[in-house]
Amino acid sequence: MNTEAFVQGMFKADQAVRYVAIVDSEYHVLISSQREGVPSYATDEIVRNFMSIVPEIILESVEKLFPFLGEVSGVTAHYGKALVIFYRFGKLIVVISFQTGVETPFYNRITEAFSKLSAQYLK
């Protein structure tokens, strides 16, 4: 396994990739790497604490629907400043963070409708 080569490959794959982490099933952070020249939104300690437990909890939770919906290809979290995707690869979890402005047309369209309709009907 060459985690460093994987991270560098992801950074080369798309300029919008800002951060890559790999966590094993024992909650060990194998690698956590911010793209050079891109500032982090959180301290190293906060990122390390988050990465050591949250990815497994998120994927383990959504994978409970596997018997009904099939295998999970990834889980996304859209924040105001970043898009984060959680992938499972065997016993590993790969977390990739993208800069804002990444094209997510369906999500953006539904979010816009949700914002409008919730403000109108769910006050």
Backbone hydrogen bonds, N-H to C=O, Kabsch-Sander energy under -0.5 kcal/mol:
donor,donor_aa,acceptor,acceptor_aa,energy
6,F,2,N,-1.8
7,V,3,T,-2.5
8,Q,4,E,-2.6
9,G,5,A,-2.3
10,M,6,F,-2.2
11,F,7,V,-2.4
12,K,8,Q,-2.0
13,A,9,G,-1.7
14,D,10,M,-1.2
17,V,14,D,-1.5
18,R,97,S,-3.2
19,Y,97,S,-1.5
20,V,33,S,-2.3
21,A,95,V,-2.4
22,I,31,I,-2.3
23,V,93,I,-2.8
24,D,28,H,-2.4
25,S,91,K,-0.6
27,Y,24,D,-1.8
30,L,22,I,-2.6
30,L,28,H,-0.8
31,I,22,I,-1.4
33,S,20,V,-3.0
35,R,18,R,-3.2
38,V,35,R,-2.0
47,V,43,T,-2.3
48,R,44,D,-2.7
49,N,45,E,-2.6
50,F,46,I,-2.5
51,M,47,V,-3.0
52,S,48,R,-1.7
53,I,50,F,-1.3
54,V,50,F,-2.2
57,I,53,I,-1.6
58,I,54,V,-2.7
59,L,55,P,-2.4
60,E,56,E,-2.6
61,S,57,I,-2.0
62,V,58,I,-2.1
63,E,59,L,-2.2
64,K,61,S,-1.1
65,L,62,V,-1.4
66,F,63,E,-1.8
68,F,65,L,-1.5
69,L,65,L,-2.9
70,G,66,F,-2.4
75,V,86,F,-2.2
77,A,84,V,-2.7
79,Y,77,A,-0.7
79,Y,82,A,-3.2
83,L,98,F,-1.5
84,V,77,A,-2.8
85,I,96,I,-2.9
86,F,75,V,-3.1
87,Y,85,I,-0.5
87,Y,94,V,-3.0
89,F,92,L,-2.8
92,L,89,F,-2.1
93,I,23,V,-2.9
94,V,87,Y,-2.8
95,V,21,A,-2.8
96,I,85,I,-2.5
97,S,19,Y,-2.6
98,F,83,L,-3.2
99,Q,16,A,-2.4
100,T,81,K,-0.7
102,V,99,Q,-1.0
108,N,104,T,-3.0
109,R,105,P,-2.6
110,I,106,F,-2.5
111,T,107,Y,-2.7
112,E,108,N,-2.2
113,A,109,R,-2.0
114,F,110,I,-2.9
115,S,111,T,-2.8
116,K,112,E,-2.1
117,L,113,A,-2.9
118,S,114,F,-3.1
119,A,115,S,-1.8
120,Q,116,K,-1.5
121,Y,117,L,-3.0
122,L,118,S,-2.0
